[in-house]
């Protein structure tokens, strides 16, 4: 006897309610080519840094030992030790790093104050020759500092500023790029806001301090990073002016490690890591303000 199977309309209709399977996305090499290229370029930049970091954690006589046969052990130390860092900071390098931090911090604070006041004058006041002054400022950061370092060092020696913190700091305070960034940002502040503040009896110094400064935080941070980077990576000027060991900066101390008869590459790599990590942390922490300031300046 034939058994008639009966399907309820609900069951029949239910087949149409099966979960819809979205079509599988095909991986398109052309679509992901920029991502793959970015990863490869990132690895190319990262591998030397990892090698330096690994070398700083190895004994000095083993840093260059594995260069003949490159492998994952080249960037991953299996015998990691902090002996290089401990030995490094027991010598003069720790004092040199502190000198670099002090010189960079004072340069940023004083340089920001001078750059902001100069940018405020160029952005707010209309006076004859303002364009010429701004052109000179633009030219000042296009001329390489190394081109004027030697005659400037002779002048500083005549002023008895050699081996002094003032001699190390003064050339880094005046930075044309910092003034340029701040002026471009100040031009975006509405003039109506300034006029209203003036009508209320606020002085120009009050306008600068209570209106422009709070509104210009990204530009101030970007200018501060410019001053900090210029002072931190400076080499020729500290070499000419800071000749005494007590006034040496970090890059000069690193060069001294490399110039000895027997070079301990473990300590050299550890010093390079220290001098890289400090500005890297600062830049990563404040990079979004720098990007905002550059983007805002480019709109004008």
N, C-alpha and C positions, 0 to 999 in steps of 0.2 A: 504494500500500500504506500502510495506516494505520500510523503509528508510534506504538506505545504508549509513552507516557511513564510512567516508574516513579519514584516518589518514595520514597526511603528513609524509613522511620519516623523516623529521626533528623532528616532534613531537614524532614519535616513537623512534627515536634515542636519543631524549632528555631525555627519562626516564633513560638512562644509565648515564646521567650527573647529577643525583641527588647528592646532597652533601653526600660525603662518611662519614659514621658514624663510627668513630673509636670504636672498642670494648671497653666496660667499663673495666677499670682496677679493678681487684679484690684486695681488701685489704687483704694482707696476714699477719696474725699475726706473723708468723715466720720471715717474711722480716722486719717488723717494731718492732720486739722485742727489738733490741738494742736501738732504739729511745725511746721506751716506758720506758725501764730500765733507760736510761739516764735522762729522765724527772722525774721519780720517785726519783732517787738518788739526783737530783738537788733540788727537793722539800724537801727531808729529810735534806739537808744542809741549805736550805733557811728558813725553818720554825722557827728554833731557833733564827736566826738573826732577823726575822720579829717580833718574840715575844719580844726580847730584845729591838728592836726599839719601839714597841708599849708600852712596860713598861716604857721607858724613857719619853714618852709623857703623862703618867698618874700621878696623885698624888701618893705620896709614899705609902699611906695606901691602895691603890687600885691595886698595882702591882701584888700582890700574892693572891688577893681576889678571882679571878675567876678560880683558878687551879682545883677546884673540878669538875667543869662542863666545859670541853673544847668545844669551839665553834668558829665561825668565829670572834666573839668579842674578842677572846684572842689575835688575831694578828691585829685587826683593832680597834684602840681606838675611841670610840664615844665621849669621853670627852677630846680630845687632848689639851695639853697645853705645852708651852715652859718654864714653871716656873722652872722645874728642871735644864735646861741648864742655865737660867739666874742666879739662886742661885749658881750653881756650879762655874761659872766663876767669881762670886763676891768674892769667897774665894781664897784659895791657889792653887786650881786645875789649873786655867789658867796659873799661873806662872810655875807650874810643866810641863804643856804641852809646853810652850815656851822653858823651859830648855831642854826638850826632842828633840824639833826641832833643837835647837842650837847644842846640843851634836851630834845628828845624822848628821847634815849638815857638821860640822867640821870633824867628823870621815870619812865621804865619801870623802871629798876633800883631806885631808892629807893622808888617807889610799889609795886612788886611786893613788896618786903620788908615794908613797912608793911601792905599789904592782906592778905598771907598770914598775918602774925602776928595781925591783928585777926580774920580769918576763922577761924583756928585756935582762938582763945579763944572765939568765939561757937559753934563747932561741938563743942568738946570739953568745956568747963567748964560745969557747971551752977551758976549764981549768980542771986541775986534781981535782977530787972530786965533779964534777958537779952533777953526779948521786946521790952521798950521800947527798948533800945539798938538792936536790929535794926530796929525800926520807924523810928527816927530815921535810920538808914543808908539805908533804902529811900526815905524822904522826901528825903534829900539829893540823890539823882540824879534826882528828879522836878522839883525846882525849877530853872528855867533859870539857868545861871551868869550870863548877861547881866543878870539882875534884881539881882544883888548885886555886880556888877563895879565900879560906880562907888564905892559906900561902901567896898568892900574896897581899892580903889586909894588912897583917901584915907588909910586905915590904913597901907598899905605905904609911902606917901610920908612919913608921920609916923615910921615906923620906919627911914627913910633907905634903903629898898630899891629905889627907882626907879633904872632903868638899871643893874640888876645881874642877873646870871644867877640868883641866889637868888630875886629878886623874880619872875622869869619862870617859875621852876620850881615854887615852893612851892604855888601853887593847884592845879596839876595832879597833885600827889602823892596827895592824899586823894580817892579816887574810890569812891563808894558802889556803883556797878555792878560794879567789880572785886571788891570785898569780897563782894558778893552771889554772884557767880559762883563764887568760891573757897569760900565757906561751903557752898553747895549741893553742891559736889564733895567737900568734906571730910566731909560727913555720910554719904557712901557708904562711907567707910573702915570696915572691921569693928572694932567695939569690942574684940572678943576679941584682935585683933592688938595693940592698944594696951595692954590689960591684961597680955598676955604679956610685952611689952617692959618694962613697969613692974616686973613681978615679977623680970625679969632684971637690974634695977637701972638701967635707962635713965632719964635725967632727962626732964622735959617738953620741954626744948629739944632733947634727943637724939631724942625721939619726933617732934618737929616736923621736925627736919632730916634724920633718917635713915629715916623711914617716910612721913610725909605729903608731903614735897617730891618724892621720887622717884616716888611713885604719882600725883602730880597734875600731870604735865607738860602734858597738853592744857589743863587749867584755867588753869595759869600762863601758857601762851602766849596763851590767849583773853583773860585779864585784861591781859596785856602789850599785846596789840593794842588793847584798849579804851583803855588809857592813852596809847598812841602816837597813835591816831587823834584823841583829844580834844586832845592837845597840838599835833599837827601842823596841824590845821585851825583852831586858835584864832586869832581875829582881834582881838576887842575888847580882851582883856587885854594882848597885846603892844602894841597901839596906845596903851593908857593908861600902861603901865609902861616899855616900851622905846622911848623917844622919841629917844635918841641914835642916829646912823647906825651906830655900832659895835655896838650892842645890838639892832638891828632884826632881826626874823625874816623868813622868806621871804614870807608873805602880805602883810606891811606893805611890803616892797620891791616886790612886784608892784603894790600900790595906788599906790605912789609913781611907778611908771612910767606909770600911767594918769592921774596928776594933773598932769603937766607940760603946758606950753603946747602943744607939738607932740608928739602921741602917735605913737610908732612901733609900729604894731600888729604888725609882725613880731617885735619884741623882746617885746612883751606876750604874744603867743601862745607864743613860745619859753619865757618864764618860766612860763606856765601849764602847758606840757607838762612842764617839769622838776618843778614842784611836784605834778604828778599822777602821774608815772612812779614816783617814789621810794616813796610809800605803796602804789601799785598792785603793785609788785614784792614788797614785804613781805607784803601781804595775799594775793596769789596763792601765795606760797611757804608760808604758814602757815595757809591757809584751812581745811584739813582738820582741824587741831587745834581751830580755833575751832568748827567744826561738831560735832565730837565732844563738846566741852565743853558747848555749848548743848543738844545732845541728851541728854547725861547729866544736866544740871541740870533739864531739863524732866520727867524721870522722877520727881522727888521732890516 
